[in-house]
Amino acid sequence: MQRAINLGTKDETNITIEMPLVHLKKSQIVTKALEMSVPLELTWSCYQSEDKACGVCDSCRLRLKGFMEAGVSDPISYKV
């Protein structure tokens, strides 16, 4: 991805992609977010719905598992 950005921008344009969470498990991301007082009620993962998270798509299931493994409740509402 970094190479594509470098090839697609002017030489004087300096864009660097950083992914500090990519090596973490979802539960570790949840724990880190809580430590940083991230308003998790404002975050969204669902691929299927816009009013309430569906609770069944892969993204919702991974999110719910991450919260469960972190030992905390997910603050958003789910349809299921």
PyMOL Python script that loads the backbone (N, CA, C, O; Angstrom):
from pymol import cmd

cmd.read_pdbstr("""\
ATOM      1  N   MET A   1       0.831  -1.182   0.000  1.00  0.00           N
ATOM      2  CA  MET A   1       0.000   0.000   0.000  1.00  0.00           C
ATOM      3  C   MET A   1       0.880   1.251   0.000  1.00  0.00           C
ATOM      4  O   MET A   1       0.633   2.199  -0.746  1.00  0.00           O
ATOM      5  N   GLN A   2       1.902   1.236   0.844  1.00  0.00           N
ATOM      6  CA  GLN A   2       2.812   2.383   0.899  1.00  0.00           C
ATOM      7  C   GLN A   2       3.448   2.621  -0.463  1.00  0.00           C
ATOM      8  O   GLN A   2       3.578   3.764  -0.900  1.00  0.00           O
ATOM      9  N   ARG A   3       3.841   1.550  -1.131  1.00  0.00           N
ATOM     10  CA  ARG A   3       4.463   1.674  -2.454  1.00  0.00           C
ATOM     11  C   ARG A   3       3.484   2.278  -3.457  1.00  0.00           C
ATOM     12  O   ARG A   3       3.872   3.126  -4.261  1.00  0.00           O
ATOM     13  N   ALA A   4       2.232   1.858  -3.422  1.00  0.00           N
ATOM     14  CA  ALA A   4       1.226   2.395  -4.344  1.00  0.00           C
ATOM     15  C   ALA A   4       1.037   3.894  -4.130  1.00  0.00           C
ATOM     16  O   ALA A   4       0.919   4.651  -5.093  1.00  0.00           O
ATOM     17  N   ILE A   5       1.010   4.318  -2.873  1.00  0.00           N
ATOM     18  CA  ILE A   5       0.869   5.747  -2.569  1.00  0.00           C
ATOM     19  C   ILE A   5       2.081   6.515  -3.077  1.00  0.00           C
ATOM     20  O   ILE A   5       1.938   7.582  -3.675  1.00  0.00           O
ATOM     21  N   ASN A   6       3.263   5.980  -2.843  1.00  0.00           N
ATOM     22  CA  ASN A   6       4.482   6.647  -3.310  1.00  0.00           C
ATOM     23  C   ASN A   6       4.502   6.774  -4.830  1.00  0.00           C
ATOM     24  O   ASN A   6       4.912   7.806  -5.363  1.00  0.00           O
ATOM     25  N   LEU A   7       4.065   5.737  -5.522  1.00  0.00           N
ATOM     26  CA  LEU A   7       4.049   5.770  -6.987  1.00  0.00           C
ATOM     27  C   LEU A   7       2.972   6.703  -7.528  1.00  0.00           C
ATOM     28  O   LEU A   7       3.125   7.266  -8.612  1.00  0.00           O
ATOM     29  N   GLY A   8       1.887   6.868  -6.781  1.00  0.00           N
ATOM     30  CA  GLY A   8       0.761   7.658  -7.255  1.00  0.00           C
ATOM     31  C   GLY A   8       0.757   9.112  -6.833  1.00  0.00           C
ATOM     32  O   GLY A   8      -0.199   9.831  -7.126  1.00  0.00           O
ATOM     33  N   THR A   9       1.798   9.566  -6.154  1.00  0.00           N
ATOM     34  CA  THR A   9       1.859  10.959  -5.717  1.00  0.00           C
ATOM     35  C   THR A   9       3.149  11.607  -6.220  1.00  0.00           C
ATOM     36  O   THR A   9       4.090  10.925  -6.625  1.00  0.00           O
ATOM     37  N   LYS A  10       3.166  12.907  -6.185  1.00  0.00           N
ATOM     38  CA  LYS A  10       4.356  13.653  -6.608  1.00  0.00           C
ATOM     39  C   LYS A  10       5.509  13.360  -5.653  1.00  0.00           C
ATOM     40  O   LYS A  10       5.295  13.020  -4.490  1.00  0.00           O
ATOM     41  N   ASP A  11       6.720  13.495  -6.155  1.00  0.00           N
ATOM     42  CA  ASP A  11       7.911  13.221  -5.346  1.00  0.00           C
ATOM     43  C   ASP A  11       7.961  14.073  -4.083  1.00  0.00           C
ATOM     44  O   ASP A  11       8.429  13.613  -3.042  1.00  0.00           O
ATOM     45  N   GLU A  12       7.481  15.313  -4.167  1.00  0.00           N
ATOM     46  CA  GLU A  12       7.536  16.200  -2.999  1.00  0.00           C
ATOM     47  C   GLU A  12       6.419  15.921  -1.987  1.00  0.00           C
ATOM     48  O   GLU A  12       6.399  16.502  -0.902  1.00  0.00           O
ATOM     49  N   THR A  13       5.496  15.033  -2.350  1.00  0.00           N
ATOM     50  CA  THR A  13       4.416  14.666  -1.426  1.00  0.00           C
ATOM     51  C   THR A  13       4.894  13.518  -0.556  1.00  0.00           C
ATOM     52  O   THR A  13       5.313  12.478  -1.064  1.00  0.00           O
ATOM     53  N   ASN A  14       4.832  13.705   0.741  1.00  0.00           N
ATOM     54  CA  ASN A  14       5.314  12.690   1.671  1.00  0.00           C
ATOM     55  C   ASN A  14       4.146  12.169   2.504  1.00  0.00           C
ATOM     56  O   ASN A  14       3.706  12.826   3.448  1.00  0.00           O
ATOM     57  N   ILE A  15       3.655  11.002   2.154  1.00  0.00           N
ATOM     58  CA  ILE A  15       2.576  10.362   2.900  1.00  0.00           C
ATOM     59  C   ILE A  15       3.110   9.044   3.437  1.00  0.00           C
ATOM     60  O   ILE A  15       3.675   8.248   2.687  1.00  0.00           O
ATOM     61  N   THR A  16       2.934   8.813   4.724  1.00  0.00           N
ATOM     62  CA  THR A  16       3.362   7.570   5.343  1.00  0.00           C
ATOM     63  C   THR A  16       2.159   6.899   5.988  1.00  0.00           C
ATOM     64  O   THR A  16       1.416   7.530   6.739  1.00  0.00           O
ATOM     65  N   ILE A  17       1.972   5.630   5.697  1.00  0.00           N
ATOM     66  CA  ILE A  17       0.896   4.864   6.315  1.00  0.00           C
ATOM     67  C   ILE A  17       1.454   4.213   7.572  1.00  0.00           C
ATOM     68  O   ILE A  17       2.482   3.536   7.533  1.00  0.00           O
ATOM     69  N   GLU A  18       0.770   4.425   8.676  1.00  0.00           N
ATOM     70  CA  GLU A  18       1.147   3.781   9.930  1.00  0.00           C
ATOM     71  C   GLU A  18      -0.042   2.976  10.424  1.00  0.00           C
ATOM     72  O   GLU A  18      -1.178   3.448  10.377  1.00  0.00           O
ATOM     73  N   MET A  19       0.214   1.771  10.893  1.00  0.00           N
ATOM     74  CA  MET A  19      -0.839   0.876  11.368  1.00  0.00           C
ATOM     75  C   MET A  19      -0.453   0.320  12.738  1.00  0.00           C
ATOM     76  O   MET A  19      -0.091  -0.851  12.848  1.00  0.00           O
ATOM     77  N   PRO A  20      -0.528   1.142  13.774  1.00  0.00           N
ATOM     78  CA  PRO A  20      -0.032   0.715  15.081  1.00  0.00           C
ATOM     79  C   PRO A  20      -0.852  -0.392  15.740  1.00  0.00           C
ATOM     80  O   PRO A  20      -0.385  -1.008  16.697  1.00  0.00           O
ATOM     81  N   LEU A  21      -2.050  -0.655  15.254  1.00  0.00           N
ATOM     82  CA  LEU A  21      -2.900  -1.666  15.888  1.00  0.00           C
ATOM     83  C   LEU A  21      -2.950  -2.976  15.119  1.00  0.00           C
ATOM     84  O   LEU A  21      -3.561  -3.938  15.584  1.00  0.00           O
ATOM     85  N   VAL A  22      -2.329  -3.032  13.972  1.00  0.00           N
ATOM     86  CA  VAL A  22      -2.479  -4.181  13.089  1.00  0.00           C
ATOM     87  C   VAL A  22      -2.002  -5.488  13.728  1.00  0.00           C
ATOM     88  O   VAL A  22      -2.522  -6.551  13.389  1.00  0.00           O
ATOM     89  N   HIS A  23      -1.054  -5.441  14.618  1.00  0.00           N
ATOM     90  CA  HIS A  23      -0.516  -6.646  15.252  1.00  0.00           C
ATOM     91  C   HIS A  23      -1.291  -7.055  16.509  1.00  0.00           C
ATOM     92  O   HIS A  23      -1.002  -8.096  17.100  1.00  0.00           O
ATOM     93  N   LEU A  24      -2.267  -6.248  16.919  1.00  0.00           N
ATOM     94  CA  LEU A  24      -3.016  -6.521  18.145  1.00  0.00           C
ATOM     95  C   LEU A  24      -4.272  -7.334  17.883  1.00  0.00           C
ATOM     96  O   LEU A  24      -4.876  -7.233  16.815  1.00  0.00           O
ATOM     97  N   LYS A  25      -4.663  -8.148  18.873  1.00  0.00           N
ATOM     98  CA  LYS A  25      -5.944  -8.842  18.832  1.00  0.00           C
ATOM     99  C   LYS A  25      -7.040  -7.827  19.137  1.00  0.00           C
ATOM    100  O   LYS A  25      -6.771  -6.779  19.723  1.00  0.00           O
ATOM    101  N   LYS A  26      -8.277  -8.135  18.740  1.00  0.00           N
ATOM    102  CA  LYS A  26      -9.400  -7.219  18.980  1.00  0.00           C
ATOM    103  C   LYS A  26      -9.538  -6.903  20.465  1.00  0.00           C
ATOM    104  O   LYS A  26      -9.804  -5.757  20.828  1.00  0.00           O
ATOM    105  N   SER A  27      -9.364  -7.891  21.320  1.00  0.00           N
ATOM    106  CA  SER A  27      -9.489  -7.653  22.761  1.00  0.00           C
ATOM    107  C   SER A  27      -8.419  -6.685  23.256  1.00  0.00           C
ATOM    108  O   SER A  27      -8.680  -5.880  24.149  1.00  0.00           O
ATOM    109  N   GLN A  28      -7.226  -6.756  22.687  1.00  0.00           N
ATOM    110  CA  GLN A  28      -6.157  -5.830  23.057  1.00  0.00           C
ATOM    111  C   GLN A  28      -6.477  -4.418  22.577  1.00  0.00           C
ATOM    112  O   GLN A  28      -6.152  -3.440  23.250  1.00  0.00           O
ATOM    113  N   ILE A  29      -7.112  -4.315  21.418  1.00  0.00           N
ATOM    114  CA  ILE A  29      -7.517  -3.004  20.908  1.00  0.00           C
ATOM    115  C   ILE A  29      -8.576  -2.397  21.810  1.00  0.00           C
ATOM    116  O   ILE A  29      -8.525  -1.205  22.112  1.00  0.00           O
ATOM    117  N   VAL A  30      -9.539  -3.207  22.243  1.00  0.00           N
ATOM    118  CA  VAL A  30     -10.583  -2.723  23.156  1.00  0.00           C
ATOM    119  C   VAL A  30      -9.949  -2.245  24.456  1.00  0.00           C
ATOM    120  O   VAL A  30     -10.273  -1.159  24.938  1.00  0.00           O
ATOM    121  N   THR A  31      -9.060  -3.033  25.023  1.00  0.00           N
ATOM    122  CA  THR A  31      -8.396  -2.659  26.274  1.00  0.00           C
ATOM    123  C   THR A  31      -7.616  -1.359  26.112  1.00  0.00           C
ATOM    124  O   THR A  31      -7.690  -0.480  26.971  1.00  0.00           O
ATOM    125  N   LYS A  32      -6.876  -1.232  25.024  1.00  0.00           N
ATOM    126  CA  LYS A  32      -6.103  -0.013  24.760  1.00  0.00           C
ATOM    127  C   LYS A  32      -7.043   1.183  24.601  1.00  0.00           C
ATOM    128  O   LYS A  32      -6.759   2.267  25.110  1.00  0.00           O
ATOM    129  N   ALA A  33      -8.157   0.990  23.900  1.00  0.00           N
ATOM    130  CA  ALA A  33      -9.133   2.067  23.708  1.00  0.00           C
ATOM    131  C   ALA A  33      -9.702   2.527  25.045  1.00  0.00           C
ATOM    132  O   ALA A  33      -9.872   3.726  25.266  1.00  0.00           O
ATOM    133  N   LEU A  34      -9.995   1.594  25.927  1.00  0.00           N
ATOM    134  CA  LEU A  34     -10.514   1.952  27.252  1.00  0.00           C
ATOM    135  C   LEU A  34      -9.468   2.726  28.052  1.00  0.00           C
ATOM    136  O   LEU A  34      -9.800   3.694  28.737  1.00  0.00           O
ATOM    137  N   GLU A  35      -8.218   2.305  27.966  1.00  0.00           N
ATOM    138  CA  GLU A  35      -7.130   3.015  28.655  1.00  0.00           C
ATOM    139  C   GLU A  35      -7.007   4.452  28.159  1.00  0.00           C
ATOM    140  O   GLU A  35      -6.633   5.349  28.916  1.00  0.00           O
ATOM    141  N   MET A  36      -7.326   4.664  26.882  1.00  0.00           N
ATOM    142  CA  MET A  36      -7.194   5.988  26.269  1.00  0.00           C
ATOM    143  C   MET A  36      -8.499   6.783  26.307  1.00  0.00           C
ATOM    144  O   MET A  36      -8.582   7.871  25.738  1.00  0.00           O
ATOM    145  N   SER A  37      -9.511   6.242  26.973  1.00  0.00           N
ATOM    146  CA  SER A  37     -10.835   6.886  27.071  1.00  0.00           C
ATOM    147  C   SER A  37     -11.458   7.171  25.703  1.00  0.00           C
ATOM    148  O   SER A  37     -12.097   8.205  25.506  1.00  0.00           O
ATOM    149  N   VAL A  38     -11.267   6.254  24.773  1.00  0.00           N
ATOM    150  CA  VAL A  38     -11.892   6.376  23.451  1.00  0.00           C
ATOM    151  C   VAL A  38     -13.402   6.201  23.619  1.00  0.00           C
ATOM    152  O   VAL A  38     -13.825   5.264  24.296  1.00  0.00           O
ATOM    153  N   PRO A  39     -14.218   7.059  23.036  1.00  0.00           N
ATOM    154  CA  PRO A  39     -15.675   6.916  23.147  1.00  0.00           C
ATOM    155  C   PRO A  39     -16.155   5.759  22.256  1.00  0.00           C
ATOM    156  O   PRO A  39     -16.613   5.979  21.134  1.00  0.00           O
ATOM    157  N   LEU A  40     -16.047   4.544  22.761  1.00  0.00           N
ATOM    158  CA  LEU A  40     -16.364   3.362  21.969  1.00  0.00           C
ATOM    159  C   LEU A  40     -17.819   3.315  21.527  1.00  0.00           C
ATOM    160  O   LEU A  40     -18.154   2.617  20.569  1.00  0.00           O
ATOM    161  N   GLU A  41     -18.682   4.048  22.213  1.00  0.00           N
ATOM    162  CA  GLU A  41     -20.089   4.111  21.807  1.00  0.00           C
ATOM    163  C   GLU A  41     -20.249   4.850  20.477  1.00  0.00           C
ATOM    164  O   GLU A  41     -21.306   4.779  19.850  1.00  0.00           O
ATOM    165  N   LEU A  42     -19.217   5.550  20.052  1.00  0.00           N
ATOM    166  CA  LEU A  42     -19.255   6.277  18.782  1.00  0.00           C
ATOM    167  C   LEU A  42     -18.559   5.517  17.648  1.00  0.00           C
ATOM    168  O   LEU A  42     -18.497   6.002  16.519  1.00  0.00           O
ATOM    169  N   THR A  43     -18.044   4.341  17.951  1.00  0.00           N
ATOM    170  CA  THR A  43     -17.352   3.560  16.927  1.00  0.00           C
ATOM    171  C   THR A  43     -18.318   2.590  16.266  1.00  0.00           C
ATOM    172  O   THR A  43     -19.343   2.233  16.847  1.00  0.00           O
ATOM    173  N   TRP A  44     -17.995   2.168  15.059  1.00  0.00           N
ATOM    174  CA  TRP A  44     -18.906   1.343  14.260  1.00  0.00           C
ATOM    175  C   TRP A  44     -18.114   0.320  13.479  1.00  0.00           C
ATOM    176  O   TRP A  44     -17.070   0.639  12.909  1.00  0.00           O
ATOM    177  N   SER A  45     -18.601  -0.904  13.448  1.00  0.00           N
ATOM    178  CA  SER A  45     -17.917  -1.970  12.722  1.00  0.00           C
ATOM    179  C   SER A  45     -18.806  -2.680  11.707  1.00  0.00           C
ATOM    180  O   SER A  45     -18.293  -3.328  10.796  1.00  0.00           O
ATOM    181  N   CYS A  46     -20.110  -2.573  11.842  1.00  0.00           N
ATOM    182  CA  CYS A  46     -21.066  -3.366  11.060  1.00  0.00           C
ATOM    183  C   CYS A  46     -20.994  -3.081   9.563  1.00  0.00           C
ATOM    184  O   CYS A  46     -20.904  -1.930   9.136  1.00  0.00           O
ATOM    185  N   TYR A  47     -21.037  -4.160   8.777  1.00  0.00           N
ATOM    186  CA  TYR A  47     -21.072  -4.055   7.315  1.00  0.00           C
ATOM    187  C   TYR A  47     -22.497  -4.025   6.778  1.00  0.00           C
ATOM    188  O   TYR A  47     -22.722  -3.592   5.648  1.00  0.00           O
ATOM    189  N   GLN A  48     -23.467  -4.482   7.578  1.00  0.00           N
ATOM    190  CA  GLN A  48     -24.807  -4.739   7.064  1.00  0.00           C
ATOM    191  C   GLN A  48     -25.840  -3.668   7.364  1.00  0.00           C
ATOM    192  O   GLN A  48     -26.819  -3.547   6.628  1.00  0.00           O
ATOM    193  N   SER A  49     -25.659  -2.900   8.402  1.00  0.00           N
ATOM    194  CA  SER A  49     -26.725  -2.034   8.882  1.00  0.00           C
ATOM    195  C   SER A  49     -26.201  -0.645   9.191  1.00  0.00           C
ATOM    196  O   SER A  49     -25.000  -0.442   9.367  1.00  0.00           O
ATOM    197  N   GLU A  50     -27.126   0.315   9.256  1.00  0.00           N
ATOM    198  CA  GLU A  50     -26.733   1.690   9.552  1.00  0.00           C
ATOM    199  C   GLU A  50     -27.404   2.260  10.795  1.00  0.00           C
ATOM    200  O   GLU A  50     -26.893   3.213  11.382  1.00  0.00           O
ATOM    201  N   ASP A  51     -28.535   1.697  11.208  1.00  0.00           N
ATOM    202  CA  ASP A  51     -29.210   2.234  12.388  1.00  0.00           C
ATOM    203  C   ASP A  51     -28.761   1.521  13.662  1.00  0.00           C
ATOM    204  O   ASP A  51     -28.401   2.169  14.646  1.00  0.00           O
ATOM    205  N   LYS A  52     -28.783   0.195  13.643  1.00  0.00           N
ATOM    206  CA  LYS A  52     -28.246  -0.626  14.725  1.00  0.00           C
ATOM    207  C   LYS A  52     -27.353  -1.672  14.081  1.00  0.00           C
ATOM    208  O   LYS A  52     -27.654  -2.173  12.998  1.00  0.00           O
ATOM    209  N   ALA A  53     -26.267  -1.995  14.740  1.00  0.00           N
ATOM    210  CA  ALA A  53     -25.380  -3.027  14.207  1.00  0.00           C
ATOM    211  C   ALA A  53     -26.139  -4.347  14.133  1.00  0.00           C
ATOM    212  O   ALA A  53     -26.948  -4.653  15.009  1.00  0.00           O
ATOM    213  N   CYS A  54     -25.876  -5.129  13.083  1.00  0.00           N
ATOM    214  CA  CYS A  54     -26.645  -6.356  12.872  1.00  0.00           C
ATOM    215  C   CYS A  54     -26.325  -7.432  13.906  1.00  0.00           C
ATOM    216  O   CYS A  54     -27.212  -8.185  14.308  1.00  0.00           O
ATOM    217  N   GLY A  55     -25.069  -7.512  14.341  1.00  0.00           N
ATOM    218  CA  GLY A  55     -24.675  -8.520  15.316  1.00  0.00           C
ATOM    219  C   GLY A  55     -24.319  -9.862  14.714  1.00  0.00           C
ATOM    220  O   GLY A  55     -23.924 -10.771  15.444  1.00  0.00           O
ATOM    221  N   VAL A  56     -24.446 -10.016  13.393  1.00  0.00           N
ATOM    222  CA  VAL A  56     -24.186 -11.314  12.778  1.00  0.00           C
ATOM    223  C   VAL A  56     -23.127 -11.286  11.672  1.00  0.00           C
ATOM    224  O   VAL A  56     -22.569 -12.331  11.341  1.00  0.00           O
ATOM    225  N   CYS A  57     -22.841 -10.125  11.097  1.00  0.00           N
ATOM    226  CA  CYS A  57     -21.805 -10.078  10.051  1.00  0.00           C
ATOM    227  C   CYS A  57     -20.437 -10.361  10.693  1.00  0.00           C
ATOM    228  O   CYS A  57     -20.280 -10.276  11.911  1.00  0.00           O
ATOM    229  N   ASP A  58     -19.466 -10.694   9.856  1.00  0.00           N
ATOM    230  CA  ASP A  58     -18.128 -11.018  10.371  1.00  0.00           C
ATOM    231  C   ASP A  58     -17.558  -9.907  11.240  1.00  0.00           C
ATOM    232  O   ASP A  58     -16.956 -10.169  12.281  1.00  0.00           O
ATOM    233  N   SER A  59     -17.748  -8.677  10.810  1.00  0.00           N
ATOM    234  CA  SER A  59     -17.199  -7.546  11.548  1.00  0.00           C
ATOM    235  C   SER A  59     -17.841  -7.421  12.930  1.00  0.00           C
ATOM    236  O   SER A  59     -17.146  -7.202  13.923  1.00  0.00           O
ATOM    237  N   CYS A  60     -19.164  -7.560  12.992  1.00  0.00           N
ATOM    238  CA  CYS A  60     -19.858  -7.504  14.288  1.00  0.00           C
ATOM    239  C   CYS A  60     -19.409  -8.646  15.194  1.00  0.00           C
ATOM    240  O   CYS A  60     -19.167  -8.447  16.384  1.00  0.00           O
ATOM    241  N   ARG A  61     -19.301  -9.843  14.622  1.00  0.00           N
ATOM    242  CA  ARG A  61     -18.898 -11.000  15.437  1.00  0.00           C
ATOM    243  C   ARG A  61     -17.490 -10.819  15.990  1.00  0.00           C
ATOM    244  O   ARG A  61     -17.232 -11.142  17.149  1.00  0.00           O
ATOM    245  N   LEU A  62     -16.583 -10.305  15.171  1.00  0.00           N
ATOM    246  CA  LEU A  62     -15.220 -10.056  15.652  1.00  0.00           C
ATOM    247  C   LEU A  62     -15.206  -8.981  16.735  1.00  0.00           C
ATOM    248  O   LEU A  62     -14.480  -9.093  17.723  1.00  0.00           O
ATOM    249  N   ARG A  63     -16.003  -7.951  16.543  1.00  0.00           N
ATOM    250  CA  ARG A  63     -16.090  -6.878  17.538  1.00  0.00           C
ATOM    251  C   ARG A  63     -16.632  -7.420  18.859  1.00  0.00           C
ATOM    252  O   ARG A  63     -16.050  -7.186  19.918  1.00  0.00           O
ATOM    253  N   LEU A  64     -17.744  -8.143  18.790  1.00  0.00           N
ATOM    254  CA  LEU A  64     -18.357  -8.695  20.002  1.00  0.00           C
ATOM    255  C   LEU A  64     -17.402  -9.642  20.721  1.00  0.00           C
ATOM    256  O   LEU A  64     -17.316  -9.629  21.949  1.00  0.00           O
ATOM    257  N   LYS A  65     -16.689 -10.460  19.961  1.00  0.00           N
ATOM    258  CA  LYS A  65     -15.707 -11.375  20.553  1.00  0.00           C
ATOM    259  C   LYS A  65     -14.592 -10.594  21.240  1.00  0.00           C
ATOM    260  O   LYS A  65     -14.152 -10.965  22.327  1.00  0.00           O
ATOM    261  N   GLY A  66     -14.138  -9.521  20.614  1.00  0.00           N
ATOM    262  CA  GLY A  66     -13.090  -8.691  21.209  1.00  0.00           C
ATOM    263  C   GLY A  66     -13.515  -8.088  22.532  1.00  0.00           C
ATOM    264  O   GLY A  66     -12.748  -8.092  23.495  1.00  0.00           O
ATOM    265  N   PHE A  67     -14.735  -7.569  22.586  1.00  0.00           N
ATOM    266  CA  PHE A  67     -15.242  -7.011  23.838  1.00  0.00           C
ATOM    267  C   PHE A  67     -15.389  -8.105  24.894  1.00  0.00           C
ATOM    268  O   PHE A  67     -15.031  -7.906  26.055  1.00  0.00           O
ATOM    269  N   MET A  68     -15.922  -9.276  24.481  1.00  0.00           N
ATOM    270  CA  MET A  68     -16.102 -10.377  25.418  1.00  0.00           C
ATOM    271  C   MET A  68     -14.752 -10.817  25.992  1.00  0.00           C
ATOM    272  O   MET A  68     -14.619 -10.992  27.203  1.00  0.00           O
ATOM    273  N   GLU A  69     -13.759 -10.994  25.126  1.00  0.00           N
ATOM    274  CA  GLU A  69     -12.430 -11.414  25.589  1.00  0.00           C
ATOM    275  C   GLU A  69     -11.762 -10.353  26.454  1.00  0.00           C
ATOM    276  O   GLU A  69     -10.934 -10.680  27.305  1.00  0.00           O
ATOM    277  N   ALA A  70     -12.112  -9.088  26.246  1.00  0.00           N
ATOM    278  CA  ALA A  70     -11.569  -8.004  27.077  1.00  0.00           C
ATOM    279  C   ALA A  70     -12.317  -7.909  28.408  1.00  0.00           C
ATOM    280  O   ALA A  70     -11.884  -7.205  29.321  1.00  0.00           O
ATOM    281  N   GLY A  71     -13.446  -8.625  28.513  1.00  0.00           N
ATOM    282  CA  GLY A  71     -14.202  -8.650  29.766  1.00  0.00           C
ATOM    283  C   GLY A  71     -15.074  -7.432  29.995  1.00  0.00           C
ATOM    284  O   GLY A  71     -15.388  -7.101  31.138  1.00  0.00           O
ATOM    285  N   VAL A  72     -15.472  -6.756  28.915  1.00  0.00           N
ATOM    286  CA  VAL A  72     -16.324  -5.570  29.036  1.00  0.00           C
ATOM    287  C   VAL A  72     -17.479  -5.665  28.044  1.00  0.00           C
ATOM    288  O   VAL A  72     -17.412  -6.399  27.057  1.00  0.00           O
ATOM    289  N   SER A  73     -18.534  -4.912  28.324  1.00  0.00           N
ATOM    290  CA  SER A  73     -19.694  -4.881  27.438  1.00  0.00           C
ATOM    291  C   SER A  73     -19.468  -3.897  26.301  1.00  0.00           C
ATOM    292  O   SER A  73     -18.877  -2.833  26.482  1.00  0.00           O
ATOM    293  N   ASP A  74     -19.949  -4.275  25.135  1.00  0.00           N
ATOM    294  CA  ASP A  74     -19.905  -3.378  23.982  1.00  0.00           C
ATOM    295  C   ASP A  74     -20.991  -2.327  24.180  1.00  0.00           C
ATOM    296  O   ASP A  74     -22.146  -2.688  24.408  1.00  0.00           O
ATOM    297  N   PRO A  75     -20.664  -1.047  24.100  1.00  0.00           N
ATOM    298  CA  PRO A  75     -21.635   0.008  24.391  1.00  0.00           C
ATOM    299  C   PRO A  75     -22.629   0.311  23.268  1.00  0.00           C
ATOM    300  O   PRO A  75     -23.521   1.138  23.459  1.00  0.00           O
ATOM    301  N   ILE A  76     -22.503  -0.333  22.103  1.00  0.00           N
ATOM    302  CA  ILE A  76     -23.468  -0.045  21.037  1.00  0.00           C
ATOM    303  C   ILE A  76     -24.594  -1.074  21.032  1.00  0.00           C
ATOM    304  O   ILE A  76     -24.450  -2.163  21.589  1.00  0.00           O
ATOM    305  N   SER A  77     -25.712  -0.724  20.403  1.00  0.00           N
ATOM    306  CA  SER A  77     -26.874  -1.608  20.313  1.00  0.00           C
ATOM    307  C   SER A  77     -26.763  -2.508  19.089  1.00  0.00           C
ATOM    308  O   SER A  77     -26.213  -2.122  18.058  1.00  0.00           O
ATOM    309  N   TYR A  78     -27.293  -3.703  19.229  1.00  0.00           N
ATOM    310  CA  TYR A  78     -27.314  -4.675  18.143  1.00  0.00           C
ATOM    311  C   TYR A  78     -28.739  -5.122  17.879  1.00  0.00           C
ATOM    312  O   TYR A  78     -29.568  -5.157  18.788  1.00  0.00           O
ATOM    313  N   LYS A  79     -29.019  -5.465  16.626  1.00  0.00           N
ATOM    314  CA  LYS A  79     -30.340  -5.976  16.265  1.00  0.00           C
ATOM    315  C   LYS A  79     -30.567  -7.374  16.823  1.00  0.00           C
ATOM    316  O   LYS A  79     -31.686  -7.721  17.203  1.00  0.00           O
ATOM    317  N   VAL A  80     -29.509  -8.174  16.875  1.00  0.00           N
ATOM    318  CA  VAL A  80     -29.609  -9.564  17.349  1.00  0.00           C
ATOM    319  C   VAL A  80     -28.903  -9.695  18.672  1.00  0.00           C
ATOM    320  O   VAL A  80     -28.867 -10.783  19.248  1.00  0.00           O
TER     321      VAL A  80
END
""", "prot")
cmd.dss("prot")
cmd.show_as("cartoon", "prot")
cmd.util.cbc("prot")
cmd.orient("prot")
